[in-house]
Amino acid sequence: MCAERDAPIAELEAMPGHVSLLVTCDPQYGIHRLVTQIKSRTSRLLRAEFPSLRSRLPTLWTNSYFVATVGGATLEVVQRYVENQRNA
């Protein structure tokens, strides 16, 4: 899905309670739009694969999310940060 939007995933960590995702997103496309589409698509796919989620959870994802720009940090530094989130 991210590849379809020219927003490659550089790093991904899934933990109980949250997912950390490092993507490159064109500002013209909009990060809010990308996050909304990721949540929508993954919710649909997970609920199709695990039908019990439909009855157990009214919504799979919350409406909230955190976004930060990388700024002057190198990609490697940010990737290490995302990787280390599971130990935090």
C-alpha positions as YAML, in Angstrom:
chain: A
units: angstrom
residues:
- id: 1
  name: MET
  ca: [0.00, 0.00, 0.00]
- id: 2
  name: CYS
  ca: [2.77, 2.42, 0.86]
- id: 3
  name: ALA
  ca: [4.59, 1.48, -2.34]
- id: 4
  name: GLU
  ca: [1.43, 2.36, -4.31]
- id: 5
  name: ARG
  ca: [1.62, 5.85, -2.79]
- id: 6
  name: ASP
  ca: [5.38, 6.21, -3.38]
- id: 7
  name: ALA
  ca: [5.91, 6.18, 0.40]
- id: 8
  name: PRO
  ca: [8.47, 3.42, 1.04]
- id: 9
  name: ILE
  ca: [8.64, 1.86, 4.50]
- id: 10
  name: ALA
  ca: [12.16, 2.23, 5.91]
- id: 11
  name: GLU
  ca: [11.43, 0.61, 9.29]
- id: 12
  name: LEU
  ca: [8.51, -1.11, 11.02]
- id: 13
  name: GLU
  ca: [8.08, -2.30, 14.61]
- id: 14
  name: ALA
  ca: [4.82, -3.83, 15.82]
- id: 15
  name: MET
  ca: [4.33, -4.06, 19.57]
- id: 16
  name: PRO
  ca: [1.35, -4.66, 21.83]
- id: 17
  name: GLY
  ca: [-0.43, -1.34, 21.98]
- id: 18
  name: HIS
  ca: [1.21, 0.46, 19.08]
- id: 19
  name: VAL
  ca: [3.05, 0.28, 15.77]
- id: 20
  name: SER
  ca: [6.09, 2.37, 14.88]
- id: 21
  name: LEU
  ca: [6.44, 3.04, 11.18]
- id: 22
  name: LEU
  ca: [9.16, 5.04, 9.44]
- id: 23
  name: VAL
  ca: [8.09, 6.11, 5.95]
- id: 24
  name: THR
  ca: [9.12, 8.65, 3.39]
- id: 25
  name: CYS
  ca: [6.06, 10.66, 2.41]
- id: 26
  name: ASP
  ca: [5.73, 13.37, -0.21]
- id: 27
  name: PRO
  ca: [4.45, 16.48, 1.60]
- id: 28
  name: GLN
  ca: [2.19, 17.17, -1.38]
- id: 29
  name: TYR
  ca: [0.44, 13.85, -0.77]
- id: 30
  name: GLY
  ca: [0.07, 14.46, 2.95]
- id: 31
  name: ILE
  ca: [0.99, 12.29, 5.91]
- id: 32
  name: HIS
  ca: [-2.54, 12.48, 7.35]
- id: 33
  name: ARG
  ca: [-3.93, 11.02, 4.14]
- id: 34
  name: LEU
  ca: [-1.30, 8.25, 4.14]
- id: 35
  name: VAL
  ca: [-1.90, 7.32, 7.81]
- id: 36
  name: THR
  ca: [-5.67, 7.23, 7.25]
- id: 37
  name: GLN
  ca: [-5.25, 4.93, 4.26]
- id: 38
  name: ILE
  ca: [-2.80, 2.63, 6.08]
- id: 39
  name: LYS
  ca: [-5.16, 2.28, 9.04]
- id: 40
  name: SER
  ca: [-8.16, 1.69, 6.80]
- id: 41
  name: ARG
  ca: [-6.48, -0.92, 4.61]
- id: 42
  name: THR
  ca: [-4.83, -2.82, 7.47]
- id: 43
  name: SER
  ca: [-8.09, -2.84, 9.44]
- id: 44
  name: ARG
  ca: [-9.96, -4.30, 6.48]
- id: 45
  name: LEU
  ca: [-7.29, -6.95, 5.84]
- id: 46
  name: LEU
  ca: [-6.96, -8.00, 9.49]
- id: 47
  name: ARG
  ca: [-10.72, -8.21, 10.00]
- id: 48
  name: ALA
  ca: [-11.04, -10.32, 6.85]
- id: 49
  name: GLU
  ca: [-8.35, -12.71, 8.09]
- id: 50
  name: PHE
  ca: [-9.54, -12.72, 11.71]
- id: 51
  name: PRO
  ca: [-13.35, -12.36, 11.72]
- id: 52
  name: SER
  ca: [-13.48, -12.49, 15.53]
- id: 53
  name: LEU
  ca: [-11.97, -8.99, 15.57]
- id: 54
  name: ARG
  ca: [-15.24, -7.61, 14.19]
- id: 55
  name: SER
  ca: [-17.24, -8.62, 17.22]
- id: 56
  name: ARG
  ca: [-14.53, -8.04, 19.83]
- id: 57
  name: LEU
  ca: [-13.40, -4.56, 18.78]
- id: 58
  name: PRO
  ca: [-15.66, -1.78, 17.51]
- id: 59
  name: THR
  ca: [-12.62, -0.20, 15.83]
- id: 60
  name: LEU
  ca: [-9.22, -1.72, 15.24]
- id: 61
  name: TRP
  ca: [-7.20, 1.51, 15.32]
- id: 62
  name: THR
  ca: [-7.67, 4.70, 17.30]
- id: 63
  name: ASN
  ca: [-7.99, 8.00, 15.45]
- id: 64
  name: SER
  ca: [-4.78, 9.29, 17.02]
- id: 65
  name: TYR
  ca: [-1.25, 9.02, 15.70]
- id: 66
  name: PHE
  ca: [2.11, 10.70, 16.20]
- id: 67
  name: VAL
  ca: [4.14, 12.19, 13.37]
- id: 68
  name: ALA
  ca: [7.61, 13.70, 13.50]
- id: 69
  name: THR
  ca: [9.99, 14.80, 10.81]
- id: 70
  name: VAL
  ca: [13.46, 13.33, 10.74]
- id: 71
  name: GLY
  ca: [15.09, 16.74, 10.40]
- id: 72
  name: GLY
  ca: [18.88, 16.58, 10.61]
- id: 73
  name: ALA
  ca: [19.05, 12.99, 11.88]
- id: 74
  name: THR
  ca: [20.33, 10.35, 9.51]
- id: 75
  name: LEU
  ca: [18.05, 7.57, 8.38]
- id: 76
  name: GLU
  ca: [20.19, 5.07, 10.33]
- id: 77
  name: VAL
  ca: [19.69, 6.99, 13.60]
- id: 78
  name: VAL
  ca: [15.92, 7.05, 13.15]
- id: 79
  name: GLN
  ca: [15.85, 3.37, 12.15]
- id: 80
  name: ARG
  ca: [17.74, 2.46, 15.35]
- id: 81
  name: TYR
  ca: [15.26, 4.53, 17.37]
- id: 82
  name: VAL
  ca: [12.31, 2.66, 15.84]
- id: 83
  name: GLU
  ca: [14.02, -0.71, 16.36]
- id: 84
  name: ASN
  ca: [14.70, 0.13, 20.01]
- id: 85
  name: GLN
  ca: [11.07, 1.01, 20.74]
- id: 86
  name: ARG
  ca: [10.30, -2.61, 21.56]
- id: 87
  name: ASN
  ca: [12.81, -2.44, 24.44]
- id: 88
  name: ALA
  ca: [11.47, 0.84, 25.82]
...
